Amino acid sequence: MSSTLFLLLVAGLAFIGWVTARARAGRFTGTGVNRPHSLPNYHGWYVALWALAPALLFLAVWGYVSPGLIDAAVTATPQSAAIRLDPVDLTNEVRALATGALTTPFHPDVVPLVPVFQQVQHHYDMIGGVVALLLAFAGGAFAYTRVKPDFRARTRVERLVMAALLGASLIAVLTTLGIVLSLLFESVRFFARVSPMQFLFGTLWSPQTGDSGTFGAVPLFWGTIFIGAIIAMIVAIPLGLMSAIYLTQYAKPSTRRWMKPILEVLAGVPTVVYGYFAALTVAPAIRDFAAFVGIPGASSESALAAGLVMGVMIIPFVSSMADDSIAAVPQAMRDGSLAMGATTSETIRKVLVPAALPGVVGGVLLAVSRAIGETMIVVMAAGLAANLTANPFSSVTTVTTQIVQLLTGDQEFDSAKTLAAFALGLVLFIVTLLLNIVALRVVKKYREAYE
Amino acid sequence: MSTLAPVMQPAPKHAQARVPTDWTTASMQGRIRRRYRAERNFRMLGAGAVLLSTAFLVFLLVSMLSQGLRGFTQTELKLPMDFPAARLGIDPVALRGPDARAILAAADLENATAQAANRAYGPAGYKLLSDGAWLSIRSAIQEDPTILTRRADIWVPTSTAIDLAAKTDGDADAEAGFRMLDARQAVRTGFSMAFLTGADSTDPTIVGIWGALKGSLLTMFVTLILAFPVGVLSALYLEEYAPRNRWTDLIEVSINNLAAVPSIIFGLLGLAVFLNFLDFPRSAPIVGGLTLALMTMPVIVIAGRNAIKSVPPSIRDAALGIGASKVQVVFHHVLPLALPGILTGTIIGMARALGETAPLLMIGMRAFIASPPGGLADPATVLPVQIFLWSDEVSRGYVEKTSAAIIVLLVFLLAMNGIAIYLRNRFERRW
């Protein structure tokens, strides 16, 4: 509570600094060469930032350091020396009791320490708050003394703005780095227990709790490719391509104007909804169909159900990529073909599609990368059995399904089972990255060809 | 042309023998017919593809609606409670006091409710009730403690079987039970506020989505306040200030790659960094929000860059020309003009984050949470994860509740996309 109060006080000081500095700068007069360098606003911001930044920085550091100091102070009291308990457990329990996270103590003899803890905590909070206030005041006062007509407040403030801009854009780099490092770090620990050869080329997948279990990921890779790159694409490529062709070449502009957003809605439906639909409606229908036709090994968690629904989800993606690349084919090529007497469909099939093919292929690669990274549809509709089969009616499992499976439920973070999820994640990350790079290169090269 | 052609380009020998194509012959007519038929077929194929895709969407929405609308309703039965006879041992006056909660917890309301049902509807009467029926009795007592001194008819939720029998078709026992209740006019099916205000439960008849919805709202709040400023500032930097060098390329490549990384990878990042390394609380909206912010930020950056790019350079030149600094040009002129476009992109990115499930499963937001979260660090679940959890339940009663939750989620997404489209049409300027 008191930390919020101090934060408000610091903010209040900064505001006062802003107002007074602005008012002071507003009274600067002078024309021509003696004109003040910066507008009053910038002087205000300069002072406010000097009041805010050091104090907030200190409070952040203090928030990180003070729990350790409090713990040390509590364990140093004579009351705690009498309790036979590990100091770390002791302070943790007292902290939990004091904050109300724990209502009944495990050790009744720590209860007298709670008021001691609260007192020490209050003491340190006060120290931190007062120092922050002093820092805010000192910073503000220092900046206020610099408010003069020829002081370049604007330049200083703008330099900070630029630093903030650069910092914001570095977050993307940090995130990428974080992904790569966390995946690599955990994967290295995994590969210390399971050989990479066994992982990448083994055909038996049966993770067990603890360190036993076999981690041959080939059935997972096959399942992912089967569902995401084969079945889903068999649905998405013809439907997406034909939709794009119809909407760009045949449909009236008015039809196109409202048909295109409807197709886009398909991409906006959350994947968990598709997953539910696949599991509840599509999968039973496919199983009944397979049983009716007499196909052996039909499962209610068939690869076909997950793949079909995933294909539908990908349609707008393929369609909009195809749309873009067909639109990029020069009009002269189309006109030339039509002038030779070819019908519209002949022009499309013999001229437009071949010319747009690289773009379409790039789009399909992007769609594949999207499909193999898709999680919820396969978690809900595909199975868990790691089968190496080409029968679309039987159950296969995918990389993403297994990641979810391995990381939910009880977690002991050091077992090969949980670490395997990170190794799978690393493979998924690398494959999608490569697909994206290749796809973007294909699209880019093709665009250059017509420019 | 005809006179010049032989001079410029001697015609090949066989051309001498060529006769003009006779379009009226049967074979030529047949050929044209075939080509026109191919044209028509191709066109039908295209229209078929569009229609098939649309039909799938319609089928999806209709099947969700037809199941889900029932999920908003709940069957209730009239339970005559004779409180004095039940001997609950609660003093109505004490309920006005501060210990009301403890007193109610001590009383065996569950048993009293079951007994009342048995008295009213035969020895198996308690089976007609939902497991959570006593909660309705409890809230009735809380509302009006004087009820304890008299008899009262209280509407309580029925069991899943009766609920299904009332709405569609249940098994034979439930149908018989429902007919019995119906004959006594002791049953009604109506819109259930409890579904919109409650939280998760182990009994489908008393579940609600407010807990998950509140978790979603808290998570989205964290995502928005983190991803929006960072995304906008990065977009401004990359589009307006960044020098062309290797570092800028690195930033651009990272952002473009992040936009294409599968969402589950962000979940792994959140698990490894926020939970295991930084030791943040599991299942908390703040961790979910952080993870989704990392995922949404590249979307906002890309949309923001496009919006900023579309502001014509003449605006910048004019501002620079009258003496504005580079920061002033961007923050006073470019940003306000690009803001509608940035907001549109942000809303679309947020809509995607709202429907995202996989990364949140990774950071433990799939726990059973029976009460709405009170703050950013409380255990919570979100709407899509709640849908996933309910879809896994065995009890048939969850089917319609899952679809109802999906309807709520889709309504939110539709509203967000609607706002985005409105913003685009209303404010976006084309130069």
Chai-1 contact restraints between the chains, C-beta under 6 A:
chainA,res_idxA,chainB,res_idxB,connection_type,confidence,min_distance_angstrom,max_distance_angstrom,comment,restraint_id
A,E158,B,V327,contact,1.0,0.0,6.0,A-B,restraint_1
A,V161,B,V327,contact,1.0,0.0,6.0,A-B,restraint_2
A,L165,B,L233,contact,1.0,0.0,6.0,A-B,restraint_3
A,L165,B,L236,contact,1.0,0.0,6.0,A-B,restraint_4
A,L165,B,Y237,contact,1.0,0.0,6.0,A-B,restraint_5
A,A168,B,V230,contact,1.0,0.0,6.0,A-B,restraint_6
A,A168,B,L233,contact,1.0,0.0,6.0,A-B,restraint_7
A,A168,B,S234,contact,1.0,0.0,6.0,A-B,restraint_8
A,S169,B,S234,contact,1.0,0.0,6.0,A-B,restraint_9
A,S169,B,Y237,contact,1.0,0.0,6.0,A-B,restraint_10
A,S169,B,I251,contact,1.0,0.0,6.0,A-B,restraint_11
A,I171,B,V230,contact,1.0,0.0,6.0,A-B,restraint_12
A,A172,B,S254,contact,1.0,0.0,6.0,A-B,restraint_13
A,A172,B,I255,contact,1.0,0.0,6.0,A-B,restraint_14
A,A172,B,L258,contact,1.0,0.0,6.0,A-B,restraint_15
A,V173,B,I251,contact,1.0,0.0,6.0,A-B,restraint_16
A,V173,B,S254,contact,1.0,0.0,6.0,A-B,restraint_17
A,T175,B,L294,contact,1.0,0.0,6.0,A-B,restraint_18
A,T176,B,S254,contact,1.0,0.0,6.0,A-B,restraint_19
A,G178,B,L269,contact,1.0,0.0,6.0,A-B,restraint_20
A,G178,B,V273,contact,1.0,0.0,6.0,A-B,restraint_21
A,I179,B,L269,contact,1.0,0.0,6.0,A-B,restraint_22
A,S182,B,L269,contact,1.0,0.0,6.0,A-B,restraint_23
A,S182,B,A272,contact,1.0,0.0,6.0,A-B,restraint_24
A,S182,B,V273,contact,1.0,0.0,6.0,A-B,restraint_25
A,L239,B,A49,contact,1.0,0.0,6.0,A-B,restraint_26
A,L239,B,S53,contact,1.0,0.0,6.0,A-B,restraint_27
A,M242,B,L45,contact,1.0,0.0,6.0,A-B,restraint_28
A,M242,B,G46,contact,1.0,0.0,6.0,A-B,restraint_29
A,M242,B,A49,contact,1.0,0.0,6.0,A-B,restraint_30
A,S243,B,A49,contact,1.0,0.0,6.0,A-B,restraint_31
A,S243,B,V50,contact,1.0,0.0,6.0,A-B,restraint_32
A,S243,B,S53,contact,1.0,0.0,6.0,A-B,restraint_33
A,I245,B,G46,contact,1.0,0.0,6.0,A-B,restraint_34
A,Y246,B,G46,contact,1.0,0.0,6.0,A-B,restraint_35
A,Y246,B,A47,contact,1.0,0.0,6.0,A-B,restraint_36
A,Y246,B,V50,contact,1.0,0.0,6.0,A-B,restraint_37
A,Y250,B,R43,contact,1.0,0.0,6.0,A-B,restraint_38
A,Y250,B,G46,contact,1.0,0.0,6.0,A-B,restraint_39
A,I262,B,T54,contact,1.0,0.0,6.0,A-B,restraint_40
A,L263,B,S53,contact,1.0,0.0,6.0,A-B,restraint_41
A,L266,B,L57,contact,1.0,0.0,6.0,A-B,restraint_42
A,P270,B,G355,contact,1.0,0.0,6.0,A-B,restraint_43
A,P270,B,P384,contact,1.0,0.0,6.0,A-B,restraint_44
A,V272,B,T357,contact,1.0,0.0,6.0,A-B,restraint_45
A,V272,B,P384,contact,1.0,0.0,6.0,A-B,restraint_46
A,V272,B,I387,contact,1.0,0.0,6.0,A-B,restraint_47
A,V272,B,F388,contact,1.0,0.0,6.0,A-B,restraint_48
A,V273,B,I406,contact,1.0,0.0,6.0,A-B,restraint_49
A,Y276,B,S391,contact,1.0,0.0,6.0,A-B,restraint_50
A,F277,B,L60,contact,1.0,0.0,6.0,A-B,restraint_51
A,V312,B,F56,contact,1.0,0.0,6.0,A-B,restraint_52
A,I315,B,S53,contact,1.0,0.0,6.0,A-B,restraint_53
A,T343,B,R35,contact,1.0,0.0,6.0,A-B,restraint_54
A,T343,B,E39,contact,1.0,0.0,6.0,A-B,restraint_55
A,S345,B,E39,contact,1.0,0.0,6.0,A-B,restraint_56
A,S345,B,F42,contact,1.0,0.0,6.0,A-B,restraint_57
A,G373,B,P262,contact,1.0,0.0,6.0,A-B,restraint_58
A,T375,B,I264,contact,1.0,0.0,6.0,A-B,restraint_59
A,T375,B,A358,contact,1.0,0.0,6.0,A-B,restraint_60
A,M376,B,T357,contact,1.0,0.0,6.0,A-B,restraint_61
A,M376,B,A358,contact,1.0,0.0,6.0,A-B,restraint_62
A,T400,B,I264,contact,1.0,0.0,6.0,A-B,restraint_63
A,I403,B,I264,contact,1.0,0.0,6.0,A-B,restraint_64
A,V404,B,L361,contact,1.0,0.0,6.0,A-B,restraint_65
A,L407,B,M362,contact,1.0,0.0,6.0,A-B,restraint_66
A,G425,B,I265,contact,1.0,0.0,6.0,A-B,restraint_67
A,G425,B,L268,contact,1.0,0.0,6.0,A-B,restraint_68
A,F429,B,I265,contact,1.0,0.0,6.0,A-B,restraint_69
A,T432,B,P262,contact,1.0,0.0,6.0,A-B,restraint_70
A,N436,B,A260,contact,1.0,0.0,6.0,A-B,restraint_71
